Amino acid sequence: MPEFDSWIADRTRGFDSSGIRRMFDLAAKLKDPINLSIGQPDFDVPQPVKDELIKAVTDGKNGYAATQGIPVLREKLQAQIDQQFGHEDREAFVCSGTSGGLFLSILALINPGDEVIYFDPYFVMYPALIEMAGGKSVAISSYPDFKLDLEKVEAAITDKTKMIILNSPSNPTGVCPSAEEIKAVAELAYKKGICLVSDEIYSKFTYDEPHVSAATYNPDTVVIDGFSKSYAMTGLRVGFVSGPSAIMQTMLKIQQYTFVCAPQPAQWAAAAAMDVDMSSYVATYKAKRNKLIDGLKDDYEIVKPGGAFYVFPKLPWGTGEEFIDNAIANNLMVIPGNIFSNHDTHFRISYAVDDAVIDRGIEALCKIARLRPVNS
């Protein structure tokens, strides 16, 4: 028998399997858990979107699509992006989910040894993708208030810095940096000739202030967005990227030899989704956020999130492992913060669940907070 370990590529050894997946596996063993761990909407795909998906399948639109996306969707996206930014050189294409867009952007732009700056806490995929490309992760702590500190960014920049990744609204914190913070980072990247990648998958889920894109202040920004979160289309794998044409054409070249294209029926559904008003869904999620924060405010230290559907409370006592063990003992599923961070001081809650589950979660979390061990 071969020694399979010797076959495995070195690029896979710099990161572990997603801790979130491990939590999902654990949740499957619990009976009727209070599951506040899943990062996807709890509402169904809007009916017009489902109708268009079914129609596309029954009409035989099941083959390969053009790598850049079907014309009806790409033209809608390009028109929307032109109206939003008005950049002379901003081209859009359709990718296989925002994860695909992130993979393509890093593979297209990062050489071995290049440094990539991002903010801690971070989306779990960032360091893994950087490592796969041979790049070096440079995580800048945004604790305790999750703000973007320009002085920290400037101090982290070296002659090897190739990219800065910005995520707003953020996963896992739900925090939306202010327009001033985003503007400062965007202008710094432009001034230094560093590529700025803005992950905006939660752009439609903002509650207190309108969404602000870094591309508003830096025309060279690569913007990644998609339909997964906004329209509950997580399994349909449709995202989109926009940015300078030279970068987009390079990403498309890689997409031809990797993903080929996003699923064609799902692209027809995405085109229909662009005509659906989601404001009532956003209002519902704002109410869920408020319910959760109001229920936990006396027992947890929380930076109020302005978007997405996550809250990232500070641990009330103990280590992350101790707290999560107590949560599991109370049939509660949340995600330990060290999955998203070099710190082990917080945990992530998803409120993309029924209100009754939120109520159960509040009760369990307040109970756990009040079980503070004597030595904590």
C-alpha positions as CSV (number, residue, x, y, z in Angstrom):
1,M,0.0,0.0,0.0
2,P,1.3,3.5,-0.8
3,E,2.1,6.0,2.0
4,F,-0.7,8.4,1.1
5,D,0.7,11.1,3.4
6,S,3.7,11.4,1.1
7,W,1.4,12.1,-1.9
8,I,-0.4,15.0,-0.2
9,A,0.7,18.4,-1.4
10,D,2.5,20.7,1.0
11,R,0.2,23.5,0.2
12,T,-2.6,21.7,2.2
13,R,-0.6,21.5,5.4
14,G,-0.8,25.2,6.4
15,F,-4.4,25.0,7.5
16,D,-6.9,22.6,9.0
17,S,-10.5,21.7,8.0
18,S,-13.0,24.3,8.8
19,G,-13.9,24.3,12.5
20,I,-17.4,25.3,11.5
21,R,-17.9,22.0,9.7
22,R,-16.8,20.2,12.8
23,M,-19.4,22.1,14.8
24,F,-22.1,21.1,12.2
25,D,-21.1,17.4,12.6
26,L,-21.5,17.8,16.4
27,A,-24.9,19.5,16.0
28,A,-26.1,16.5,14.1
29,K,-25.6,14.3,17.2
30,L,-27.7,16.6,19.5
31,K,-31.4,16.1,19.9
32,D,-33.4,19.2,18.9
33,P,-30.4,21.6,19.5
34,I,-30.7,25.3,19.8
35,N,-28.7,25.9,16.7
36,L,-27.3,29.4,16.4
37,S,-24.3,28.3,14.4
38,I,-25.5,28.2,10.7
39,G,-24.5,31.1,8.6
40,Q,-27.2,31.0,6.0
41,P,-30.7,32.6,5.9
42,D,-33.6,30.7,7.4
43,F,-36.1,32.1,4.8
44,D,-36.8,30.3,1.6
45,V,-35.7,31.4,-1.9
46,P,-38.3,33.9,-3.1
47,Q,-40.9,32.3,-5.3
48,P,-40.1,34.2,-8.6
49,V,-36.5,33.0,-8.2
50,K,-37.6,29.4,-7.8
51,D,-39.9,29.7,-10.7
52,E,-37.2,30.9,-13.0
53,L,-34.8,28.2,-11.8
54,I,-37.4,25.5,-12.6
55,K,-38.2,27.1,-15.9
56,A,-34.5,27.1,-16.9
57,V,-34.2,23.5,-16.1
58,T,-37.4,22.4,-17.9
59,D,-36.4,24.6,-20.9
60,G,-33.2,22.7,-21.2
61,K,-30.8,25.5,-20.1
62,N,-28.7,23.0,-18.3
63,G,-25.4,23.0,-20.3
64,Y,-22.3,25.0,-19.9
65,A,-22.7,28.8,-19.8
66,A,-20.2,31.3,-21.1
67,T,-17.4,31.6,-18.6
68,Q,-18.2,35.2,-17.9
69,G,-21.9,34.4,-17.3
70,I,-25.1,34.3,-19.3
71,P,-25.7,37.6,-21.1
72,V,-29.0,38.4,-19.3
73,L,-27.4,38.2,-15.9
74,R,-24.1,39.8,-16.8
75,E,-25.7,42.7,-18.5
76,K,-28.0,43.4,-15.5
77,L,-25.0,43.2,-13.2
78,Q,-22.9,45.5,-15.4
79,A,-25.7,48.1,-15.6
80,Q,-26.1,48.0,-11.8
81,I,-22.4,48.4,-11.2
82,D,-22.0,51.2,-13.8
83,Q,-24.8,53.1,-12.1
84,Q,-23.3,52.5,-8.6
85,F,-19.7,53.5,-9.3
86,G,-19.5,55.2,-12.7
87,H,-16.0,53.9,-13.2
88,E,-14.5,53.9,-16.8
89,D,-12.7,50.7,-16.2
90,R,-15.0,48.4,-14.2
91,E,-15.9,45.1,-15.7
92,A,-18.2,42.5,-14.1
93,F,-18.4,38.7,-14.5
94,V,-20.3,35.8,-12.9
95,C,-18.4,33.4,-10.7
96,S,-19.3,30.2,-8.8
97,G,-20.3,31.8,-5.5
98,T,-18.3,34.5,-3.6
99,S,-16.0,31.7,-2.4
100,G,-15.1,31.2,-6.1
101,G,-14.5,34.9,-6.5
102,L,-12.2,35.0,-3.6
103,F,-10.3,31.9,-4.8
104,L,-9.9,33.5,-8.3
105,S,-8.8,36.9,-7.0
106,I,-6.1,35.4,-4.8
107,L,-4.9,33.0,-7.4
108,A,-4.8,35.7,-10.1
109,L,-2.9,38.3,-8.0
110,I,-0.8,36.5,-5.3
111,N,2.6,35.1,-6.0
112,P,4.5,32.9,-3.5
113,G,5.9,35.2,-0.8
114,D,3.5,38.0,-1.4
115,E,1.9,39.4,1.8
116,V,-1.9,39.8,2.2
117,I,-3.3,42.0,5.0
118,Y,-6.7,41.3,6.5
119,F,-8.5,42.1,9.7
120,D,-8.9,39.8,12.7
121,P,-11.6,38.5,13.3
122,Y,-11.8,37.2,9.7
123,F,-13.8,35.0,7.4
124,V,-12.2,31.5,7.8
125,M,-11.4,31.1,4.1
126,Y,-9.0,34.1,3.9
127,P,-5.8,32.5,5.4
128,A,-6.5,29.1,3.8
129,L,-6.7,30.6,0.3
130,I,-3.6,32.8,0.9
131,E,-1.7,29.8,2.1
132,M,-2.8,27.7,-1.0
133,A,-1.4,30.4,-3.3
134,G,1.9,30.5,-1.4
135,G,1.2,33.9,0.1
136,K,1.8,35.1,3.6
137,S,-1.1,36.0,5.9
138,V,-0.8,39.3,7.8
139,A,-3.7,39.5,10.3
140,I,-4.3,42.9,11.9
141,S,-6.2,42.8,15.2
142,S,-9.3,45.0,15.2
143,Y,-10.1,44.2,18.9
144,P,-11.8,45.3,21.1
145,D,-14.2,47.4,19.1
146,F,-13.6,45.9,15.6
147,K,-12.7,49.2,14.0
148,L,-10.3,49.6,11.1
149,D,-7.2,51.3,12.6
150,L,-5.3,53.0,9.7
151,E,-2.1,53.3,11.8
152,K,-2.0,49.5,12.2
153,V,-2.5,49.0,8.5
154,E,0.3,51.5,7.6
155,A,2.6,49.8,10.1
156,A,1.9,46.3,8.6
157,I,2.7,47.3,5.0
158,T,6.0,46.2,3.7
159,D,7.6,46.0,0.3
160,K,6.0,42.5,0.0
161,T,2.5,43.7,0.6
162,K,0.4,42.8,-2.4
163,M,-3.2,42.9,-1.2
164,I,-5.5,44.1,1.5
165,I,-8.8,42.2,2.1
166,L,-11.7,44.1,3.5
167,N,-15.0,42.5,4.6
168,S,-18.1,44.7,5.3
169,P,-20.5,43.8,6.7
170,S,-18.2,41.4,8.5
171,N,-18.4,37.7,9.2
172,P,-18.1,36.9,12.1
173,T,-18.8,40.2,13.9
174,G,-21.5,41.7,11.8
175,V,-19.8,45.0,12.2
176,C,-19.9,47.6,9.3
177,P,-16.9,49.9,9.4
178,S,-17.8,53.5,9.1
179,A,-17.6,55.3,5.7
180,E,-14.6,57.2,7.1
181,E,-12.7,54.0,8.0
182,I,-13.4,52.4,4.7
183,K,-12.4,55.6,2.8
184,A,-9.1,55.8,4.7
185,V,-8.1,52.1,4.0
186,A,-9.3,52.4,0.3
187,E,-7.3,55.6,-0.3
188,L,-4.2,54.2,1.5
189,A,-4.3,51.1,-0.8
190,Y,-4.6,53.3,-3.8
191,K,-1.8,55.5,-2.7
192,K,0.5,52.6,-2.0
193,G,-0.4,50.7,-5.2
194,I,-1.7,47.7,-3.2
195,C,-4.7,45.7,-4.5
196,L,-7.8,46.1,-2.4
197,V,-10.3,43.2,-2.4
198,S,-13.6,44.1,-0.9
199,D,-15.8,41.1,0.2
200,E,-19.3,42.5,0.2
201,I,-21.4,39.3,0.3
202,Y,-23.6,40.8,3.0
203,S,-24.1,44.1,1.3
204,K,-27.9,44.0,1.3
205,F,-28.1,43.1,5.0
206,T,-27.3,46.5,6.5
207,Y,-29.6,47.9,9.2
208,D,-28.6,51.3,10.5
209,E,-26.6,53.0,7.7
210,P,-26.5,52.3,3.9
211,H,-23.9,49.9,2.7
212,V,-20.6,51.6,1.7
213,S,-18.3,49.9,-0.8
214,A,-14.6,50.5,-0.8
215,A,-14.8,50.9,-4.6
216,T,-16.5,54.3,-4.0
217,Y,-13.1,55.7,-2.9
218,N,-10.7,53.5,-4.8
219,P,-11.6,52.7,-8.5
220,D,-9.1,49.9,-8.6
221,T,-10.9,47.9,-5.9
222,V,-11.9,44.3,-6.7
223,V,-15.4,43.9,-5.4
224,I,-16.8,40.4,-4.7
225,D,-20.6,40.0,-4.0
226,G,-23.2,37.4,-4.7
227,F,-26.7,36.0,-4.3
228,S,-26.2,33.3,-1.6
229,K,-27.0,35.4,1.5
230,S,-29.3,38.1,0.0
231,Y,-31.7,35.6,-1.6
232,A,-31.1,32.4,0.4
233,M,-29.4,30.9,-2.7
234,T,-26.4,29.4,-0.8
235,G,-26.6,26.1,-2.6
236,L,-27.0,27.6,-6.1
237,R,-23.5,29.0,-6.1
238,V,-23.8,32.3,-8.0
239,G,-21.5,35.2,-7.2
240,F,-20.1,38.1,-9.1
241,V,-16.9,40.1,-9.3
242,S,-16.2,43.5,-10.6
243,G,-12.9,45.5,-11.1
244,P,-10.4,46.7,-13.6
245,S,-10.7,44.8,-16.9
246,A,-7.1,43.5,-16.8
247,I,-7.7,41.8,-13.5
248,M,-11.1,40.5,-14.5
249,Q,-9.8,39.0,-17.7
250,T,-7.0,37.2,-15.7
251,M,-9.5,35.9,-13.2
252,L,-11.7,34.7,-16.1
253,K,-8.8,32.8,-17.6
254,I,-8.3,30.9,-14.3
255,Q,-12.1,30.3,-14.1
256,Q,-12.0,28.6,-17.5
257,Y,-9.5,26.1,-16.2
258,T,-11.1,25.6,-12.7
259,F,-14.8,26.2,-12.2
260,V,-15.6,26.7,-15.9
261,C,-18.7,28.6,-15.1
262,A,-21.4,29.1,-12.5
263,P,-24.3,26.6,-12.8
264,Q,-26.4,27.9,-15.8
265,P,-29.9,27.3,-14.3
266,A,-28.9,29.1,-11.1
267,Q,-27.7,32.1,-13.2
268,W,-31.2,32.4,-14.7
269,A,-32.6,32.4,-11.2
270,A,-30.1,35.1,-10.2
271,A,-31.2,37.3,-13.0
272,A,-34.8,37.0,-11.7
273,A,-33.6,37.7,-8.2
274,M,-32.3,41.1,-9.2
275,D,-35.9,42.2,-9.7
276,V,-37.1,41.0,-6.3
277,D,-37.5,43.5,-3.5
278,M,-35.9,42.1,-0.3
279,S,-36.4,45.1,2.0
280,S,-39.0,43.2,4.1
281,Y,-36.6,40.4,4.7
282,V,-33.9,42.9,5.7
283,A,-36.3,44.5,8.2
284,T,-37.1,41.1,9.7
285,Y,-33.4,40.4,10.3
286,K,-32.9,43.9,11.8
287,A,-35.7,43.0,14.3
288,K,-34.0,39.6,15.0
289,R,-30.7,41.4,15.7
290,N,-32.4,43.8,18.1
291,K,-34.2,40.9,19.9
292,L,-31.0,39.0,20.4
293,I,-29.0,42.0,21.6
294,D,-31.7,43.2,23.9
295,G,-31.9,39.7,25.4
296,L,-28.1,39.4,26.0
297,K,-27.1,42.9,26.9
298,D,-27.1,42.4,30.7
299,D,-24.9,39.3,30.6
300,Y,-22.6,39.8,27.6
301,E,-20.3,42.5,26.2
302,I,-21.3,43.0,22.6
303,V,-20.2,45.4,19.8
304,K,-23.5,46.2,18.1
305,P,-23.4,44.7,14.6
306,G,-24.6,46.9,11.7
307,G,-25.2,44.2,9.2
308,A,-25.0,40.5,8.2
309,F,-26.8,38.2,10.6
310,Y,-24.1,37.6,13.3
311,V,-23.3,38.8,16.8
312,F,-19.8,38.3,18.2
313,P,-20.1,38.5,22.0
314,K,-17.2,38.5,24.4
315,L,-16.9,35.3,26.5
316,P,-18.4,36.1,29.9
317,W,-15.9,33.8,31.6
318,G,-13.3,31.0,31.0
319,T,-11.7,29.9,27.8
320,G,-13.5,29.4,24.5
321,E,-13.3,25.6,24.9
322,E,-14.8,25.7,28.4
323,F,-17.6,28.0,27.3
324,I,-18.5,25.9,24.2
325,D,-18.5,22.7,26.4
326,N,-21.1,24.4,28.6
327,A,-23.1,25.5,25.6
328,I,-23.1,21.9,24.2
329,A,-24.1,20.6,27.6
330,N,-27.1,23.0,27.4
331,N,-28.0,21.7,23.9
332,L,-26.8,25.0,22.4
333,M,-24.7,25.3,19.2
334,V,-22.6,28.5,18.7
335,I,-19.2,28.8,17.0
336,P,-16.0,29.4,19.0
337,G,-14.3,32.7,18.1
338,N,-10.9,31.2,17.7
339,I,-12.1,29.6,14.4
340,F,-12.2,33.2,13.0
341,S,-9.4,34.7,15.0
342,N,-6.0,34.5,16.6
343,H,-7.8,35.4,19.8
344,D,-9.8,33.1,22.0
345,T,-12.0,35.7,23.7
346,H,-15.4,35.7,21.8
347,F,-17.9,33.4,20.1
348,R,-20.2,33.8,17.1
349,I,-24.0,33.6,17.1
350,S,-26.1,33.5,14.0
351,Y,-29.6,34.9,14.3
352,A,-30.7,33.6,10.9
353,V,-33.2,31.4,12.7
354,D,-36.8,31.5,13.8
355,D,-37.7,33.9,16.6
356,A,-38.6,31.0,18.8
357,V,-35.1,29.6,18.5
358,I,-33.6,33.0,19.3
359,D,-35.7,33.1,22.5
360,R,-34.5,29.7,23.5
361,G,-30.9,30.8,22.7
362,I,-31.2,33.9,24.8
363,E,-32.5,31.8,27.7
364,A,-29.7,29.3,27.4
365,L,-26.9,31.9,26.9
366,C,-28.0,33.9,29.9
367,K,-28.1,30.7,32.0
368,I,-24.5,29.9,30.9
369,A,-23.2,33.4,31.6
370,R,-24.5,33.2,35.2
371,L,-22.8,29.8,35.8
372,R,-19.5,31.7,36.0
373,P,-16.9,29.5,37.8
374,V,-15.4,30.8,41.0
375,N,-11.9,30.9,39.5
376,S,-13.0,32.9,36.3
